[in-house]
Every structure is written in structure tokens, then in C-alpha cells.
Amino acid sequence: MQFAGPGAIVWINYLTIKKIEFELQQSVDKHSKHLNRSKSGSKYSCKIIRFAAWTNKTKSFNMRTIAAYSLTIITIFILWDCHYQNPIKEAKTNTISQYSTLSALLEGVYDGEMTAGELKMQGNYGIGTFNALDGELILADRECYRVCSDGKVIKVSDTEKTPFAAVCSFAPDTIIQINQPVNLRELENRIDSAIRKPNLIFAYKITGSFDTIVTRSVPKQEKPYKRLIEAYKQQGVFTYFHQKGMLFGYKFPAYLKDVNMDGFHLHFLSSDKSKGGHLLNCYLTVGEVSVAYIRNYALQIPDNSHFNTTILTNKKSELLKIEGARK
Ligand SMILES: [Zn+2]
């Protein structure tokens, strides 16, 4: 679609040039006839007529051809501009679009306006939660799933809302093969040692066979909402064995800890879409880690009364306690 406009201009230019050629041919034919009729005239009058034909042709050529070729040059610039913008579009492929902040979630802001349908428009992979903290959210191949507090996985409708989610159109920059079994700490160390860019944001898609995988999900909360440190005491923890599936998630640097989780934050979805949750631990037998470097980060800030009246203080110690079951 982006080439429709320039394409139309090229077509108009082509028609204009063809029209000029046609008119020039007509002009030449007309003066040729005149010359034929004047063959009986003097050599001098023939030269005047040839000169008039040449002048007419030149004038027509100059005026219209300059206009046509100017349009062509403009078209080339437009096409060049489209071409030049492609690298920017490619870079934006790995933009994270996030709704709300981790600090708001920690303080119990569990209702948002962002829908699953809107998330899908902003990316094909992502993680988060649902309104009222009703389960873990995982977006995979542009389908949005809820991992319920009883461990069931269901596909949600586009109208389902989230208070906190981060999605991206995932395009990996690096692939790391995992050929030896690793536990979660070893897996994270392996990834970190392969990519020494501590101040970037990363998106990870880890596919493979898991000997063991431990996940959690949280039950739907009732108002008035408890803070996250309290709500997570009701979490369901699930241990699965011999699973094939995918982990997706992010690692944010410490300087962004108020807006998202610093360190690895991964959600699991089994290949058959029947098991999943927020990752607590795993033992990966064999797999592949796809890593995208994120250089663009779009944050959509909620504008509802709960968000606007909450003091957003990210208590790192509370987050560590919530994540305490890991490893
Ligand atoms: Zn999570």
C-alpha cells in the first residue's frame, strides 16, 4: 500500500510522456506534409518551414518534457524516501508497547482500559495480566490466552481488558542454541553471557523441551483490591513434567524498574496450549533462545481515577518477595 501513491505518479508520468511523444509525432507529420506541399517552392522557403517545425517541436518538447521529468524526479525522491524509511520501520519492529507500570500493579491498580484486541494490534507476542488480576496473560502468534488460577488455559476475546501488559512484534536479532540441559539460572547466565548489552531491553522467545517447568497464576481479586504483595499469597503454583512449549518475556534494565520488572520475566505456554503461567522455575532439556534487542519503548499511561489517586512507589523488596519462589 505504501507504494500506491508513488506508483500512481509514475503511471501519470508515463501517460504524460506518451502524450508528448504522440503530440510531437503529430507536429512532425503536420510539418512533413507542409514540406511535401512546398517541394515546388524555393530552397529558402523549405529551410524556413523546417526551422519553424524544429522551433515548434523544441518549444513543445522543452515545456512539457521539463514538467514530466520534474514529476519523475519528484517520484524518484518519494520512492527513495519510502526506501529510506524501511530501516526505520524495521527498527520499530522491535518496539515494546506497554500499558501501565509495574509500580501501579504493585499498588493494586488492577483495572485498565486496554483491550486484548488493542494489544494484538500492537504486537504478536507479549505478557501481562487481566483486569481484577484475573490470571496470567500471554500473547502468542497474535492470540491472547489467560492462564487461570486453577491452571487452565483459555483463549480470551478481544474485548477482555488488561491493567498491565507489554507486547511487541517479535523479530529476533540473535539465536542461541541450548544443546545441553540447563536449569533456569544456568539458562539466564547463558543468555546474559552471549549478549553483553546490560543497558538494553530484551525480548525473549525460548522454545524447546522442558523436563520440568514450574509456573504460577493468581485468582481474580475483589474490590477493594489488596496490594500485589497480599494478592500473590493466593497464587496457584503448578509443576509440569516433560513439556514442549514456549517461554516468552522480557528483561528490563534496573534503571526502568519502576515501569517494568528488572531481570527476566517470562510466561510459559505449552505447545498444545493447555498449560502455562508466570515462570517460577524450569529445567530446559534442549531448546532455542531467540533474542530481540529493544531500542524503542512506548508506554501508554492509564488515565483512570484509581491510577490517578495512587501513590506509585515501587517497593523493590516487595517485588523480590513476590518473585521469591523463583530458582
Ligand atoms: Zn508474569
Residues whose N, C-alpha, C, O or C-beta is under 5 A from the ligand:
A	BS01	ZN	H278
